[in-house]
Amino acid sequence: MSVRVAVIYYSATGNVHQLAQAVADGAAGRNAEVRLRRVTELAPDAAIDANPAWRAHVDATKNQVPEATLEDLEWATAYAFGTPTRFGNVSSQLKQFIDLTGGLWQAGVFHSKPATSFTSAMNRHGGQESTLLSLNNVFYHWGCIIVPPGYTDPLLYAAGGNPYGTSWPSGGGEGPDAATLEAARYQGRHLADIAERLRG
């Protein structure tokens, strides 16, 4: 049985979506089964419509990427979670999904499964690291094994060298550059490799 990786994310304007796709591609490149899943959008249409990039992304992915379910978490043997920063913290959309997992947590579904995280923010110092650390707090409670990229490959330096997880400072609109997407693919490969080792 191959490693099964659930890449679960929230993305408003598409940056985290691009990172999630790269993480998924990296894991798939290690022959892992991968489910790429977005969490439910909670924002009202008025807020989404006020930002054309947000509306465009919602419309582009609503029929392209399935919504995450708790079954995806039960299915997976490894997790990658992505979120934009919200004041240095996890987005409410992803947090809402995580808050539904109490029953799985009580049942021990998450025990000893590897997990990793990634993020994006507008500014280079806009809370990327604190967001990843906040997301990792969930993994501690779940009993997961946190798998950061660290400084385990030279290619990570070209993407800014964030040892906590791949992060992208959008600067106000542009999507992740080639170096950052390669770092995200590496993070997916690294997660799949660790999951394979843990499987024995």
Sine and cosine of phi, psi and omega as CSV:
sin_phi,cos_phi,sin_psi,cos_psi,sin_omega,cos_omega
0.00,0.00,0.76,-0.65,-0.05,-1.00
-0.98,0.19,0.30,-0.95,0.12,-0.99
-0.89,0.46,0.64,-0.77,0.00,-1.00
-0.88,-0.47,0.89,-0.45,-0.08,-1.00
-0.93,-0.37,0.83,-0.56,0.14,-0.99
-0.98,-0.18,0.89,-0.46,0.08,-1.00
-0.98,-0.21,0.95,-0.32,-0.12,-0.99
-0.86,-0.50,0.76,-0.65,-0.15,-0.99
-0.48,-0.88,0.27,-0.96,0.26,-0.97
-0.84,-0.55,0.67,-0.74,0.06,-1.00
-0.62,-0.79,0.74,-0.68,0.04,-1.00
-1.00,0.02,-0.87,0.49,-0.09,-1.00
-0.97,-0.25,-0.01,1.00,0.15,-0.99
0.90,-0.45,-0.21,0.98,-0.03,-1.00
-0.91,0.41,-0.73,0.68,0.01,-1.00
-0.93,0.37,-0.53,0.85,0.09,-1.00
-0.86,0.51,-0.70,0.71,0.02,-1.00
-0.90,0.44,-0.64,0.77,0.06,-1.00
-0.90,0.43,-0.67,0.74,-0.01,-1.00
-0.88,0.47,-0.67,0.74,0.02,-1.00
-0.89,0.45,-0.63,0.78,0.02,-1.00
-0.92,0.39,-0.67,0.74,0.06,-1.00
-0.87,0.50,-0.70,0.71,0.01,-1.00
-0.88,0.48,-0.68,0.73,0.02,-1.00
-0.89,0.46,-0.64,0.77,0.01,-1.00
-0.89,0.46,-0.70,0.71,0.02,-1.00
-0.91,0.42,-0.66,0.75,0.02,-1.00
-0.89,0.46,-0.53,0.85,0.04,-1.00
-0.92,0.40,-0.23,0.97,0.09,-1.00
-0.98,-0.21,0.33,0.94,0.03,-1.00
0.91,0.41,0.41,0.91,0.11,-0.99
-0.99,0.16,0.53,-0.85,0.23,-0.97
-0.97,0.23,0.72,-0.69,-0.10,-0.99
-0.78,-0.63,0.70,-0.71,0.20,-0.98
-0.90,-0.44,0.89,-0.45,0.09,-1.00
-1.00,-0.09,0.87,-0.50,-0.11,-0.99
-0.69,-0.72,0.68,-0.74,0.10,-1.00
-0.97,-0.23,0.53,-0.85,0.06,-1.00
-1.00,0.06,0.28,-0.96,-0.07,-1.00
-0.90,0.44,0.70,-0.72,0.09,-1.00
-0.97,0.26,0.78,-0.62,-0.03,-1.00
-0.96,-0.28,-0.27,0.96,-0.08,-1.00
-0.94,0.34,0.56,-0.83,0.04,-1.00
-0.94,0.34,0.42,-0.91,-0.01,-1.00
-0.84,0.55,-0.57,0.82,-0.02,-1.00
-0.87,0.50,-0.64,0.77,0.02,-1.00
-0.94,0.34,-0.68,0.73,-0.01,-1.00
-0.90,0.44,-0.70,0.72,-0.04,-1.00
-0.92,0.40,-0.38,0.93,0.00,-1.00
-0.95,0.30,-0.24,0.97,0.01,-1.00
-0.83,-0.56,0.97,-0.25,-0.07,-1.00
-0.84,0.55,-0.57,0.82,0.00,-1.00
-0.93,0.37,-0.60,0.80,0.03,-1.00
-0.91,0.42,-0.75,0.66,0.01,-1.00
-0.87,0.49,-0.68,0.73,-0.02,-1.00
-0.88,0.47,-0.66,0.75,-0.01,-1.00
-0.93,0.36,-0.68,0.73,0.03,-1.00
-0.85,0.53,-0.72,0.70,-0.03,-1.00
-0.93,0.38,-0.57,0.82,-0.05,-1.00
-0.95,0.30,-0.49,0.87,-0.12,-0.99
-0.96,-0.27,-0.17,0.98,-0.12,-0.99
-0.89,0.46,-0.50,0.87,0.04,-1.00
-0.94,-0.33,0.03,1.00,-0.06,-1.00
-0.98,-0.19,-0.63,0.78,-0.06,-1.00
-0.89,-0.46,0.85,-0.52,0.01,-1.00
-0.90,0.44,0.45,-0.89,0.09,-1.00
-0.97,0.23,0.57,-0.82,0.00,-1.00
-0.94,0.35,0.57,-0.82,0.09,-1.00
-0.77,-0.64,0.25,-0.97,0.07,-1.00
-0.90,0.43,-0.47,0.88,0.04,-1.00
-0.89,0.46,-0.55,0.84,0.06,-1.00
-0.87,0.49,-0.59,0.80,0.02,-1.00
-0.95,0.32,-0.62,0.78,0.06,-1.00
-0.91,0.42,-0.63,0.78,-0.04,-1.00
-0.91,0.41,-0.62,0.78,-0.19,-0.98
-0.97,0.25,0.49,-0.87,0.17,-0.99
-0.96,-0.29,-0.05,1.00,0.05,-1.00
-0.42,-0.91,0.47,-0.88,-0.08,-1.00
-0.78,-0.63,0.61,-0.79,0.21,-0.98
-0.76,-0.64,0.86,-0.51,-0.03,-1.00
-0.90,-0.43,0.69,-0.72,0.01,-1.00
-0.77,-0.63,0.59,-0.81,-0.01,-1.00
-0.44,-0.90,0.55,-0.83,0.24,-0.97
-0.95,0.32,0.35,-0.94,0.05,-1.00
-0.98,0.22,0.62,-0.79,0.12,-0.99
-0.77,-0.63,1.00,-0.07,-0.07,-1.00
0.83,0.56,0.67,0.74,0.02,-1.00
0.97,0.24,0.31,0.95,-0.07,-1.00
-0.68,-0.73,-0.01,-1.00,-0.04,-1.00
-0.97,0.23,0.59,-0.80,0.04,-1.00
-0.88,0.47,0.49,-0.87,-0.01,-1.00
-0.90,0.44,-0.52,0.85,-0.01,-1.00
-0.90,0.43,-0.74,0.68,0.03,-1.00
-0.94,0.34,-0.62,0.78,0.00,-1.00
-0.89,0.46,-0.62,0.79,0.03,-1.00
-0.87,0.50,-0.68,0.73,0.03,-1.00
-0.90,0.44,-0.71,0.70,0.00,-1.00
-0.88,0.48,-0.60,0.80,-0.03,-1.00
-0.92,0.38,-0.20,0.98,0.04,-1.00
-1.00,0.03,-0.01,1.00,-0.17,-0.99
-1.00,-0.07,0.18,0.98,-0.07,-1.00
-0.82,0.57,-0.67,0.74,0.00,-1.00
-0.90,0.44,-0.65,0.76,0.04,-1.00
-0.92,0.40,-0.64,0.77,0.04,-1.00
-0.87,0.49,-0.73,0.69,0.00,-1.00
-0.90,0.44,-0.51,0.86,0.00,-1.00
-0.99,0.13,-0.08,1.00,0.03,-1.00
0.98,0.19,0.33,0.94,-0.06,-1.00
-0.88,0.48,-0.52,0.85,-0.13,-0.99
-1.00,-0.02,-0.14,0.99,-0.13,-0.99
-0.82,0.58,0.81,-0.59,0.14,-0.99
0.89,0.45,0.31,0.95,0.10,-0.99
-1.00,-0.01,0.67,-0.74,0.02,-1.00
-0.95,0.31,0.58,-0.81,-0.02,-1.00
-0.60,-0.80,0.54,-0.84,0.01,-1.00
-0.61,-0.79,0.27,-0.96,-0.09,-1.00
-0.63,-0.78,0.40,-0.92,0.00,-1.00
-0.50,-0.86,0.33,-0.95,-0.14,-0.99
-0.39,-0.92,0.11,-0.99,0.12,-0.99
-0.51,-0.86,0.53,-0.85,0.09,-1.00
-0.56,-0.83,0.27,-0.96,-0.02,-1.00
-0.93,0.37,-0.67,0.74,-0.10,-1.00
-0.98,-0.21,0.48,-0.88,0.01,-1.00
-0.86,0.51,-0.55,0.84,0.03,-1.00
-0.90,-0.43,0.68,0.73,-0.08,-1.00
-1.00,-0.06,0.30,0.95,0.10,-1.00
0.96,-0.28,0.27,0.96,-0.03,-1.00
-0.85,0.53,-0.78,0.63,-0.09,-1.00
-0.92,0.40,-0.65,0.76,0.01,-1.00
-0.92,0.39,-0.53,0.85,0.05,-1.00
-0.91,0.41,-0.70,0.71,0.02,-1.00
-0.90,0.43,-0.66,0.76,0.04,-1.00
-0.90,0.43,-0.62,0.79,0.05,-1.00
-0.90,0.44,-0.68,0.73,0.03,-1.00
-0.91,0.41,-0.62,0.79,0.02,-1.00
-0.90,0.43,-0.43,0.90,0.07,-1.00
-0.84,0.54,-0.59,0.81,0.06,-1.00
-0.88,0.47,-0.68,0.73,-0.05,-1.00
-0.90,0.43,-0.56,0.83,0.08,-1.00
-0.87,0.49,-0.74,0.67,-0.02,-1.00
-0.91,0.42,-0.57,0.82,0.01,-1.00
-0.95,0.30,-0.32,0.95,-0.07,-1.00
0.99,0.13,0.40,0.91,0.03,-1.00
-0.98,0.20,0.21,-0.98,0.13,-0.99
-0.97,-0.23,0.93,-0.37,-0.08,-1.00
-0.97,0.25,0.77,-0.64,-0.06,-1.00
-0.87,-0.50,1.00,0.02,0.07,-1.00
-0.99,0.11,0.37,-0.93,0.09,-1.00
-0.94,0.35,-0.43,0.90,-0.03,-1.00
0.83,0.55,-0.59,-0.81,0.10,-0.99
-0.88,-0.48,0.81,0.59,-0.15,-0.99
-1.00,-0.04,-0.05,1.00,0.04,-1.00
-0.46,-0.89,0.67,-0.75,-0.02,-1.00
-0.86,0.51,-0.46,0.89,-0.04,-1.00
-0.89,0.45,-0.34,0.94,-0.02,-1.00
-0.93,0.38,-0.46,0.89,-0.01,-1.00
-0.92,0.39,-0.56,0.83,0.00,-1.00
-0.91,0.41,-0.38,0.92,0.00,-1.00
-0.99,-0.12,0.22,0.97,0.03,-1.00
0.96,-0.27,-0.22,0.98,0.10,-0.99
0.93,0.37,0.65,0.76,0.04,-1.00
-0.99,0.11,0.93,-0.36,-0.06,-1.00
-0.97,0.26,-0.23,0.97,-0.05,-1.00
-0.99,0.16,-0.55,0.84,-0.03,-1.00
0.23,-0.97,0.33,-0.94,0.02,-1.00
-0.87,0.49,0.69,-0.72,0.04,-1.00
-0.60,-0.80,0.51,-0.86,-0.04,-1.00
-0.75,-0.67,0.84,-0.54,0.14,-0.99
-1.00,0.02,0.95,-0.30,-0.16,-0.99
-0.94,0.34,-0.42,0.91,0.02,-1.00
0.94,0.34,0.11,0.99,0.06,-1.00
0.92,-0.40,0.26,0.96,0.09,-1.00
0.40,-0.92,-0.55,0.83,-0.08,-1.00
-0.96,0.27,0.56,-0.83,-0.01,-1.00
-0.98,0.20,0.14,-0.99,-0.02,-1.00
-0.83,0.57,0.64,-0.77,0.01,-1.00
-0.99,0.15,0.08,-1.00,-0.10,-1.00
-0.87,0.49,-0.63,0.77,-0.02,-1.00
-0.91,0.41,-0.63,0.78,0.00,-1.00
-0.94,0.35,-0.65,0.76,0.04,-1.00
-0.91,0.42,-0.58,0.81,0.06,-1.00
-0.93,0.38,-0.60,0.80,0.08,-1.00
-0.89,0.45,-0.63,0.78,0.03,-1.00
-0.92,0.39,-0.65,0.76,0.07,-1.00
-0.88,0.47,-0.66,0.75,0.05,-1.00
-0.88,0.47,-0.67,0.74,0.00,-1.00
-0.87,0.49,-0.64,0.77,0.07,-1.00
-0.90,0.43,-0.66,0.75,0.05,-1.00
-0.90,0.44,-0.70,0.72,-0.02,-1.00
-0.87,0.49,-0.69,0.72,0.03,-1.00
-0.87,0.48,-0.72,0.70,0.00,-1.00
-0.90,0.44,-0.63,0.78,0.02,-1.00
-0.89,0.45,-0.70,0.71,0.00,-1.00
-0.92,0.40,-0.65,0.76,0.03,-1.00
-0.88,0.47,-0.62,0.78,0.03,-1.00
-0.91,0.41,-0.67,0.74,0.03,-1.00
-0.89,0.46,-0.67,0.74,-0.02,-1.00
-0.92,0.40,-0.49,0.87,-0.01,-1.00
-0.94,0.35,-0.39,0.92,0.05,-1.00
0.98,0.21,0.00,0.00,0.00,0.00
